[in-house]
Amino acid sequence: MSNKILKEKFDQNAGIYDRQRQWVIPCLDDLYTIMTDLARSEVPGPKILDMGAGTGLLTQYLYKKYERAEFTLIDLSDEMLNIARQRFKGKSNFSYITGDYVKYDFQDKFDIITSSLSIHHLKDQDKEFLYSKIYENLNKGGIFLNADQVLAPSPSNELEYQRNWREKIEDGSLEEPDKISILERMKLDKPAKLKYNLKWLEKSGFKDVDVFYKYYNFCVLYGKKR
């Protein structure tokens, strides 16, 4: 799938994205709460980059912790970012970039770089490239946090991942049109196995690489710049 198709899908669903999140991601609050707890910096007002920021859901958690931070949100979908702009309306410490974070040439370095439920849309070689790029765009001692989907280590385990997810979807209160749009977006997913994500992070130079949380196919990955 091209970035154009990915952008179109998220542009189309921007208005209902937030409402669907709690049903699509059963452990959403855990993911974002743990990410926020791990987002530690000795800088009182750290520079924070959120890659694939969407409507700013994760950024909202981080803002409650770091009101003095300098936030940069980047996303392919300007429709999604428009919702983020409204969410943080009047905040002078926010900037927005409509673009592809794999290709975008960041002119600044950051203390914290985050991503949530976005990198799994990339091809594996782009994931590996992006992890190296993130490492280069962090200040020394800076951290990278990624809440994302991973592929199971075996086909039978992947069936368990999908069984659990589909049961949660069916047990929720989503309307049929919502389920259809979610399943359509899932066709854009290209998750990689957890072990490969960890390998790519370490290869990029990150230390203290770890998985601080995992619920079936959802996890929080962590790495710190040497």
C-alpha positions as CSV (number, residue, x, y, z in Angstrom):
1,M,0.0,0.0,0.0
2,S,1.3,3.5,-0.9
3,N,1.4,6.4,1.5
4,K,-1.3,8.0,-0.7
5,I,-3.7,5.2,0.1
6,L,-2.7,5.2,3.8
7,K,-3.3,9.0,3.9
8,E,-6.7,8.7,2.2
9,K,-7.9,6.1,4.6
10,F,-7.0,8.1,7.7
11,D,-8.3,11.3,6.2
12,Q,-11.6,9.6,5.6
13,N,-11.8,8.3,9.2
14,A,-10.4,11.3,11.1
15,G,-13.7,12.3,12.5
16,I,-14.5,8.9,14.0
17,Y,-10.9,7.9,14.9
18,D,-11.0,8.9,18.6
19,R,-14.4,7.3,19.2
20,Q,-13.2,4.0,17.7
21,R,-9.9,3.8,19.6
22,Q,-11.1,2.5,22.9
23,W,-12.8,-0.5,21.1
24,V,-10.1,-1.1,18.5
25,I,-7.3,-1.1,21.1
26,P,-8.5,-3.0,24.2
27,C,-5.5,-1.9,26.3
28,L,-5.3,1.7,25.0
29,D,-5.2,3.4,28.4
30,D,-2.5,0.9,29.6
31,L,-0.4,1.7,26.5
32,Y,-0.6,5.5,26.9
33,T,-0.3,5.5,30.7
34,I,2.9,3.4,30.6
35,M,4.3,5.4,27.7
36,T,3.7,8.6,29.8
37,D,5.3,7.1,32.9
38,L,8.4,6.0,30.9
39,A,8.7,9.4,29.1
40,R,11.3,10.8,31.6
41,S,13.7,13.6,31.0
42,E,16.1,15.7,33.1
43,V,15.1,18.6,30.9
44,P,12.2,20.6,32.6
45,G,10.7,21.5,29.2
46,P,11.9,18.6,26.9
47,K,11.6,18.7,23.1
48,I,9.1,15.9,22.3
49,L,8.4,14.6,18.8
50,D,5.3,12.4,18.2
51,M,5.6,10.4,15.0
52,G,2.3,9.4,13.4
53,A,0.6,11.7,16.0
54,G,-2.8,11.5,14.4
55,T,-5.4,13.4,16.5
56,G,-3.0,13.9,19.4
57,L,-4.4,11.3,21.7
58,L,-0.9,10.2,23.0
59,T,0.3,13.8,23.0
60,Q,-2.5,14.7,25.3
61,Y,-1.2,12.3,27.9
62,L,2.3,13.6,27.5
63,Y,1.1,17.2,27.8
64,K,-0.4,16.6,31.2
65,K,3.0,15.5,32.4
66,Y,5.1,18.1,30.5
67,E,3.1,21.3,30.0
68,R,6.3,23.2,29.4
69,A,7.6,20.8,26.7
70,E,8.1,21.8,23.1
71,F,5.8,19.4,21.1
72,T,6.2,18.6,17.4
73,L,3.5,16.4,15.9
74,I,4.0,14.8,12.5
75,D,1.4,12.8,10.5
76,L,0.6,12.0,6.9
77,S,-3.0,13.0,7.4
78,D,-3.7,16.7,7.7
79,E,-7.3,15.9,8.6
80,M,-6.1,14.0,11.6
81,L,-3.7,16.8,12.6
82,N,-6.5,19.3,12.3
83,I,-8.2,17.6,15.1
84,A,-5.0,17.7,17.1
85,R,-4.7,21.5,16.3
86,Q,-8.2,21.9,17.8
87,R,-7.3,19.8,20.8
88,F,-4.3,22.0,21.7
89,K,-5.8,25.3,20.4
90,G,-4.1,28.3,21.9
91,K,-1.0,26.4,23.0
92,S,2.1,28.2,21.7
93,N,4.5,25.3,22.4
94,F,3.0,23.0,19.7
95,S,4.0,22.7,16.1
96,Y,2.6,20.5,13.3
97,I,4.1,18.8,10.3
98,T,2.0,17.2,7.6
99,G,4.4,14.7,6.0
100,D,6.1,11.3,5.9
101,Y,8.3,10.9,9.0
102,V,10.4,8.3,7.2
103,K,11.4,10.8,4.6
104,Y,11.1,14.1,6.4
105,D,14.4,15.9,7.2
106,F,14.1,17.0,10.8
107,Q,16.2,20.0,11.5
108,D,16.1,19.6,15.3
109,K,17.1,17.0,17.9
110,F,14.7,15.8,20.5
111,D,14.8,14.6,24.1
112,I,11.9,12.2,23.7
113,I,10.6,10.7,20.5
114,T,7.3,8.7,20.6
115,S,5.1,6.8,18.2
116,S,1.9,4.9,18.8
117,L,0.1,2.5,16.5
118,S,1.8,3.8,13.4
119,I,5.2,2.2,12.6
120,H,3.5,-1.2,11.9
121,H,2.2,0.3,8.7
122,L,5.8,0.4,7.3
123,K,7.6,-2.2,5.4
124,D,10.3,-4.0,7.5
125,Q,13.2,-2.3,5.8
126,D,11.6,1.1,6.5
127,K,11.0,0.2,10.1
128,E,14.7,-0.6,10.4
129,F,15.7,2.6,8.6
130,L,13.4,4.7,10.8
131,Y,14.8,3.3,14.1
132,S,18.3,4.4,12.9
133,K,16.9,7.8,11.9
134,I,15.2,8.2,15.3
135,Y,18.4,7.4,17.1
136,E,20.2,10.1,15.1
137,N,17.5,12.7,15.9
138,L,17.7,12.1,19.7
139,N,19.9,14.1,22.0
140,K,22.3,12.1,24.1
141,G,20.4,10.3,26.8
142,G,17.2,10.8,24.9
143,I,14.6,8.1,24.8
144,F,12.4,6.5,22.2
145,L,9.0,4.9,23.0
146,N,6.9,3.0,20.6
147,A,3.4,1.6,21.4
148,D,2.6,-0.6,18.5
149,Q,1.4,-3.9,17.1
150,V,3.7,-6.9,16.6
151,L,3.4,-10.2,14.8
152,A,3.3,-13.3,16.9
153,P,6.4,-15.6,16.9
154,S,4.4,-18.4,15.4
155,P,1.2,-18.9,13.2
156,S,-0.6,-20.6,16.1
157,N,0.1,-17.7,18.4
158,E,-1.0,-15.2,15.8
159,L,-4.3,-17.0,15.6
160,E,-4.6,-16.5,19.4
161,Y,-3.8,-12.8,19.0
162,Q,-6.5,-12.4,16.3
163,R,-9.0,-14.5,18.2
164,N,-8.7,-12.3,21.3
165,W,-8.9,-9.1,19.3
166,R,-12.0,-10.2,17.3
167,E,-13.8,-11.2,20.5
168,K,-13.2,-7.8,22.0
169,I,-14.5,-6.1,18.8
170,E,-17.6,-8.3,18.8
171,D,-18.3,-7.8,22.5
172,G,-18.0,-4.0,22.2
173,S,-20.6,-1.5,21.2
174,L,-19.3,-0.7,17.8
175,E,-21.8,-0.2,15.0
176,E,-21.4,-2.4,11.9
177,P,-20.1,0.6,9.8
178,D,-17.4,1.1,12.4
179,K,-16.4,-2.5,12.2
180,I,-16.2,-2.4,8.4
181,S,-14.0,0.7,8.4
182,I,-11.7,-0.8,11.0
183,L,-11.3,-4.0,9.1
184,E,-10.5,-2.0,6.0
185,R,-7.8,-0.1,7.7
186,M,-6.3,-3.3,9.0
187,K,-5.5,-4.3,5.4
188,L,-2.8,-1.6,5.7
189,D,-1.0,-3.3,8.6
190,K,2.5,-4.8,8.2
191,P,3.5,-5.7,11.7
192,A,6.9,-7.4,12.3
193,K,7.8,-9.9,15.0
194,L,8.8,-8.5,18.3
195,K,12.2,-10.0,18.2
196,Y,13.0,-8.2,14.9
197,N,11.9,-4.9,16.3
198,L,14.2,-5.4,19.3
199,K,17.0,-6.4,17.0
200,W,16.6,-3.3,14.8
201,L,16.6,-1.0,17.8
202,E,19.8,-2.5,19.2
203,K,21.4,-2.4,15.7
204,S,20.6,1.3,15.5
205,G,22.6,1.9,18.7
206,F,20.0,2.0,21.4
207,K,20.9,0.8,24.8
208,D,18.6,-0.6,27.5
209,V,16.2,-1.9,24.8
210,D,13.2,-3.5,26.4
211,V,9.5,-4.4,26.3
212,F,7.9,-2.7,29.2
213,Y,4.4,-3.9,28.4
214,K,2.7,-6.5,26.2
215,Y,-0.9,-7.5,25.7
216,Y,-1.2,-10.1,22.9
217,N,-0.1,-8.2,19.8
218,F,0.2,-4.8,21.5
219,C,3.4,-3.7,23.2
220,V,5.5,-0.8,24.4
221,L,9.1,-0.8,23.2
222,Y,11.8,1.3,24.8
223,G,15.3,2.4,23.8
224,K,17.8,5.0,25.1
225,K,20.5,6.9,23.2
226,R,24.0,6.2,24.4
